[in-house]
Amino acid sequence: MKLGLGSYAFRWSIGIKDLQPSTPMTAMEVLEIAHAHGLRLVQYADNLPLDRLTPNEHRALKARADSYGMSLELGTQSFDAAELARYIPIGERIGSRILRVALDAEDALIPVPELAAQIRDLLPDGKAAGLRFAIENHFNYPSSRMVQLLDAVADEALGVCLDVANSICAGEWPMTTVKMLAPYAINLHLKDYQITPDPYGVGFRIHGTPLGDGRAEISDILDCLAHCPDDMSCILEHWLPQTFDMEATRRMEHEWLERTVAAAKRLVPGSH
């Protein structure tokens, strides 16, 4: 697999909601960090939306990636046909092969045939731009419903961006999600997590860890994806919790990434 950096590895350095750094990390800076770690691509998600950049900035980003022998991917949050139509030419401009779309609770309210029809309408323009749509399993979109959607569209230009932990929120144990969606996977989001009991016995919390330090069954996950092509991208992310010291949290993003990249190069076949 091709190891890549997801922009959500730097959610705190880029800024999210009301937690904005004085100088947010830019798309070019994310690319430079990925290159410094020897990664082969960057996937820009909705926390660093590329539609806010100009066409010249898109071309500059691609030129820098080309100079490093790297590739770029992009993505959006929630299904919005107009937004996806706007992103298709951006994807073509930066040479992306993937347009990732994270589905969530609001999308689950759209009847599957209706959502399938809207996606089907976008596929010809996506194909012409060299793109495949990768639907990500997100917090509140059940994987069984995603399978219904994928089978309803039934087009090789539509597949799954498989996140190994997101669907815990939808009531699925990770390997259940992986086994259900692996046959459709065209993109992988790899992260790790831990389940920690409350010290007073009041339930437990699920939180992120650097890759290899948590409960994710990485070997089993990768075995389920053994049928995927060698050039499929494996995007590294993490769920780093915020602390009371946001500057320290942002420094920790770099520390976690270093540990995650080292683990990925050790654990993911063909990633060196």
Protein Blocks (a to p, Z undefined) as FASTA:
>chain_A
ZZdddfklmmmmnogajlccfbdcdfklmmmmmmmnopabdcddfklcfklpcfklmmmm
mmmmmmnopacddddehjafklmmmmmmmmmmnopabdcddddfklmmpcfklmmmmmmm
mmmmmmmnopacdddddfklcfklmmmmmmmnopakbccdddfklmmmnopafklmmmmm
mmmpcbdcdddddddddfklpajadddddehiambdfklmmmmmmmpcfkbccddddddd
ddfblmlmmmmmmmmmmmmmmmmmmmmghkZZ
